[in-house]
């Protein structure tokens, strides 16, 4: 069973047991997080999200990525400026995927067919 979830402006395909790196979310190491914005579970597709579907995971680690160096350079001005940036992340282990009901679009199609 797999699911596609939306978090941090990205869409991620997950299966139970996967460890994923996502944008930082609140939660200490060992705490349980629930993702409710599920776009797809196996063959069920949401429009845009599936009602009642959720993915549960455990926070494994909170940290920062490697430093990204950004250089600002102005030729002939003797101006060089180096900035550094470390993006915070959260490592999550996927525990379970709960397939919900149907999407809003599917419900609307069923209502119009009746």
C-alpha positions as a LaTeX table, in Angstrom:
\begin{tabular}{lrrr}
\hline
Residue & $x$ (\AA) & $y$ (\AA) & $z$ (\AA) \\
\hline
Unk1 & 0.00 & 0.00 & 0.00 \\
Unk2 & 1.30 & 3.46 & $-0.84$ \\
Unk3 & 0.10 & 7.02 & $-0.43$ \\
Unk4 & 1.02 & 10.40 & $-1.83$ \\
Unk5 & 0.92 & 13.13 & 0.78 \\
Unk6 & 1.41 & 16.87 & 0.63 \\
Unk7 & 3.67 & 18.56 & 3.17 \\
Unk8 & 5.92 & 21.59 & 3.02 \\
Unk9 & 4.76 & 22.46 & $-0.48$ \\
Unk10 & 5.93 & 19.11 & $-1.83$ \\
Unk11 & 4.25 & 15.83 & $-2.76$ \\
Unk12 & 5.89 & 12.69 & $-1.38$ \\
Unk13 & 5.15 & 9.03 & $-2.15$ \\
Unk14 & 5.34 & 6.93 & 1.03 \\
Unk15 & 4.86 & 3.35 & 2.18 \\
Unk16 & 4.75 & 1.96 & 5.72 \\
Unk17 & 8.30 & 1.66 & 7.06 \\
Unk18 & 9.74 & 4.46 & 4.88 \\
Unk19 & 11.90 & 7.18 & 6.44 \\
Unk20 & 11.43 & 10.54 & 4.74 \\
Unk21 & 13.04 & 13.96 & 5.08 \\
Unk22 & 10.53 & 16.81 & 5.01 \\
Unk23 & 10.45 & 20.53 & 5.77 \\
Unk24 & 10.54 & 21.18 & 9.50 \\
Unk25 & 7.32 & 20.48 & 11.39 \\
Unk26 & 6.57 & 20.85 & 15.07 \\
Unk27 & 7.17 & 17.83 & 17.25 \\
Unk28 & 9.90 & 16.37 & 19.39 \\
Unk29 & 11.79 & 13.18 & 18.63 \\
Unk30 & 9.56 & 10.19 & 19.32 \\
Unk31 & 6.28 & 12.09 & 18.97 \\
Unk32 & 3.56 & 10.92 & 16.58 \\
Unk33 & 2.52 & 13.13 & 13.66 \\
Unk34 & $-0.53$ & 12.75 & 11.44 \\
Unk35 & $-0.68$ & 13.96 & 7.84 \\
Unk36 & $-4.23$ & 14.63 & 6.67 \\
Unk37 & $-3.58$ & 16.16 & 3.23 \\
Unk38 & $-3.50$ & 12.89 & 1.30 \\
Unk39 & $-3.68$ & 13.16 & $-2.49$ \\
Unk40 & $-3.78$ & 9.47 & $-3.38$ \\
Unk41 & $-3.95$ & 6.04 & $-1.71$ \\
Unk42 & $-3.30$ & 3.07 & $-4.03$ \\
Unk43 & $-5.94$ & 3.54 & $-6.77$ \\
Unk44 & $-8.07$ & 6.16 & $-4.98$ \\
Unk45 & $-7.39$ & 9.68 & $-6.23$ \\
Unk46 & $-8.54$ & 12.78 & $-4.37$ \\
Unk47 & $-9.78$ & 16.03 & $-5.81$ \\
Unk48 & $-7.63$ & 17.51 & $-4.37$ \\
Unk49 & $-7.58$ & 15.46 & $-1.12$ \\
Unk50 & $-9.14$ & 12.20 & 0.03 \\
Unk51 & $-11.70$ & 12.54 & 2.82 \\
Unk52 & $-10.83$ & 10.56 & 5.93 \\
Unk53 & $-7.45$ & 9.38 & 4.66 \\
Unk54 & $-4.42$ & 9.91 & 6.88 \\
Unk55 & $-0.81$ & 8.86 & 7.27 \\
Unk56 & 0.72 & 8.44 & 10.71 \\
Unk57 & 4.41 & 8.65 & 11.41 \\
Unk58 & 6.94 & 9.06 & 14.19 \\
Unk59 & 9.46 & 11.90 & 14.34 \\
Unk60 & 12.91 & 10.31 & 14.27 \\
Unk61 & 15.11 & 13.40 & 14.11 \\
Unk62 & 15.01 & 17.19 & 13.95 \\
Unk63 & 18.05 & 18.80 & 12.36 \\
Unk64 & 19.60 & 21.08 & 9.78 \\
Unk65 & 20.93 & 20.22 & 6.35 \\
Unk66 & 24.48 & 20.90 & 5.20 \\
Unk67 & 25.39 & 24.55 & 4.80 \\
Unk68 & 24.59 & 26.13 & 1.47 \\
Unk69 & 27.04 & 28.86 & 0.46 \\
Unk70 & 25.65 & 31.87 & $-1.38$ \\
Unk71 & 28.10 & 34.38 & $-2.85$ \\
Unk72 & 27.23 & 37.94 & $-3.79$ \\
Unk73 & 29.84 & 39.36 & $-6.14$ \\
Unk74 & 30.12 & 42.78 & $-7.77$ \\
Unk75 & 32.83 & 42.99 & $-10.41$ \\
Unk76 & 35.25 & 45.94 & $-10.32$ \\
Unk77 & 33.86 & 47.11 & $-6.96$ \\
Unk78 & 35.93 & 44.87 & $-4.67$ \\
Unk79 & 32.73 & 43.65 & $-3.03$ \\
Unk80 & 32.42 & 39.97 & $-2.20$ \\
Unk81 & 29.90 & 38.77 & 0.35 \\
Unk82 & 29.44 & 35.14 & 1.38 \\
Unk83 & 26.25 & 34.06 & 3.10 \\
Unk84 & 25.49 & 30.67 & 4.58 \\
Unk85 & 22.11 & 28.98 & 4.98 \\
Unk86 & 21.14 & 25.74 & 6.72 \\
Unk87 & 17.61 & 24.55 & 6.03 \\
Unk88 & 15.89 & 22.85 & 9.00 \\
Unk89 & 14.34 & 19.43 & 8.35 \\
Unk90 & 12.40 & 16.69 & 10.10 \\
Unk91 & 13.05 & 12.99 & 9.55 \\
Unk92 & 9.83 & 10.97 & 9.88 \\
Unk93 & 9.31 & 7.18 & 9.88 \\
Unk94 & 5.96 & 6.23 & 8.33 \\
Unk95 & 4.02 & 3.88 & 10.63 \\
Unk96 & 0.64 & 3.40 & 8.97 \\
Unk97 & $-1.55$ & 4.51 & 6.09 \\
Unk98 & $-5.27$ & 4.76 & 6.64 \\
Unk99 & $-7.32$ & 4.83 & 3.45 \\
Unk100 & $-10.34$ & 7.05 & 3.90 \\
Unk101 & $-13.57$ & 7.38 & 2.00 \\
Unk102 & $-13.82$ & 8.97 & $-1.39$ \\
Unk103 & $-12.86$ & 12.32 & $-2.80$ \\
Unk104 & $-15.22$ & 15.29 & $-3.12$ \\
Unk105 & $-15.24$ & 14.95 & $-6.91$ \\
Unk106 & $-16.27$ & 11.29 & $-6.68$ \\
Unk107 & $-19.06$ & 12.20 & $-4.26$ \\
Unk108 & $-20.31$ & 14.92 & $-6.62$ \\
Unk109 & $-20.33$ & 12.46 & $-9.54$ \\
Unk110 & $-22.28$ & 9.92 & $-7.48$ \\
Unk111 & $-24.79$ & 12.57 & $-6.41$ \\
Unk112 & $-25.35$ & 13.75 & $-10.00$ \\
Unk113 & $-25.75$ & 10.15 & $-11.25$ \\
Unk114 & $-28.61$ & 9.44 & $-8.82$ \\
\hline
\end{tabular}
